[in-house]
Amino acid sequence: MIPRLKADLRISDLIALLPSRDNQAERERFEHAFALLAEQKHAISFAHGRIGQIAILKALGESGGEVICPSYTCIVVVHAIVKAGMKPVFIDSNQLDFNMDWDLVREATNSGTKAIIATSIFGHPVNSDAFNAYRKHFPEIPILQDCAHSFFANNTHKDGIAAFYGLNVSKIITSIFGGMVTTDDSKFAAKIRKVRSDMLQDGGILHEIKRSLYLIAVIISFTRPIYRIVNFLELNNIINRFVKYYDPSIIDLPDDAFLYMGGVESRIGVIQCARYHKIVEHRRCIARIYHNNLTGISDFVMPPKHSGMTVSHFVVRTKHADLIKTACLQEGIQLGELLDYDCSEIPVYKNAKYLGKKKSKEFPKLVINLPVHSGIDNEDACRICSTIKSIASQLKK
């Protein structure tokens, strides 16, 4: 079976399991490698990307107030706003690239606005013209770049006071779990590190053992023969504890949210940083195959092309999304929908402020994510295209 996602983790990476006596030194080594990759002065590690986001918001020195963010985004971003003591303000998306509408961001900005979270969703960089126009009118509003999908696409990570990244196994590069914050502002970096030292504690040997076992399990689980079993367990809700990352009725954080990144994670992170450019180029290559073969098929709305996009996900919109996903699964191809919700529709946020016409509310039922990970090659991509085209032709009849 071809899985919908797969981290670029290899058997040789198990060398990261070798113990170290100094986890702090390992973290600093990973932070240095990540800062070089981002071409920024500072990189600061966390157990999860959302905790890095909380640290940035707390480092701003403000309590209360509003943080403007996309409505079509990962729910953990919104939870982090609340956990930082602020209120989310949801912004509708544009129809081109899923990113939030900056005209609405401008409309939402007021004296209570403490920050903006600019998300380059699915690796599509934030529109630079709209972004710069906003900054010209509101230079005093801090902007955080959510780069969990985009990483370094078009250098958007540098357009703001800081950027934060998720590093779990579904991301472009991974440290198993983990997150990172980058900034060029040395004074602000010092504030973030101070917040981190106040919030976090060392996880100890038990934390290291858990991360080590998780790494082994991930490498085994995503081999194609084993993944058939994993997919079966997922479809039958047997492994919800591991694959369901949010409960729509509560605002919560992971149990290990306030632990420092461990040594095993840091060593994996260094390995991944060395592979980053090859990983992204592979994703771009697979994306070109999809664009060349699926453009003009059925009612497909293909993702836009950007020279600098990282292709964290290749997201197609079609009114036949569910039928195509089901039919592909029968052919041993797992397609996905990363965001199967709009945050403004989640029960715990039903009373949050919202601007727009609910365009993003339609996205979850229309999107399919085609695999672009390093576990598939050109032949796999062509097979996926031919399978989808065959299904689409049947739907026309």
Buried (B, 14 or more C-beta within 10 A) or exposed (E): BBBBBBBBBEEEBBEBBEEBEEBEEBBBBBBBBBBEBBEBEBBBBBBBBBBBBBBBBBBBEBEEBBBBBBBBBBBBBBBBBBBBBBBBBBBBBBEEBBBBBBBBBBEBBEEEBBBBBBBBBBBBBBBEEBBEBBBEEBEEBBBBBBBBBBBBBBEBBBBBBBBBBBBBBBBBBBBBBBBBBBBBBEEBBEBBBEBBEEBBEEBEEEBBBBBBEBBBEBBEBBBEEEBBEBBEBBEEEEBEEEEEEBEEEEBEBBEBBBBBBBBBBBBBBBBBBEBBEEBBEBBBBBBBBBEEBBEEBBEBBBBEEBEBBBBBBBBBBBBBBEBBBEBBBEBBBBBBBBBEBBBBBBEBBEEBBBBBEBBBBBBBEBBBBBBBBBBBEEEBBBBBBEBBBEBBEEBEE
